[in-house]
């Protein structure tokens, strides 16, 4: 009978924490911006992510949390690293989108002045 290799639970959580930690550290200079983190992903596909509804931000957070939980629950290395790879790619794209959004000048007309 063949034994299946399983990935240690500690390693799964450590790898997940590293991915999230790097993405959030590379993106958010201020803890307030952590709530707005999903806007980076929206920025890559729209011209103005700042006008996105709050429900979209919540939906992306739910998707990130769901994918993270799904990833951690995978015991087989192939499944884990497939889900982990998808998460890392999304976090990377999100980080790039956040930097693009922060590089844009803030229009004075939207400031309410």
Buried (B, 14 or more C-beta within 10 A) or exposed (E): EEEEEEBEEEEBEEBBEEBBEBBBEBBBEEEEBEEBBBBBBBBBEBEEBBEBEEEBBEEBEEEBEEBBEBBBEBBEBEBBBEBBEEBBEBBBBBBBBBEEBBEEEEEEEEEEE
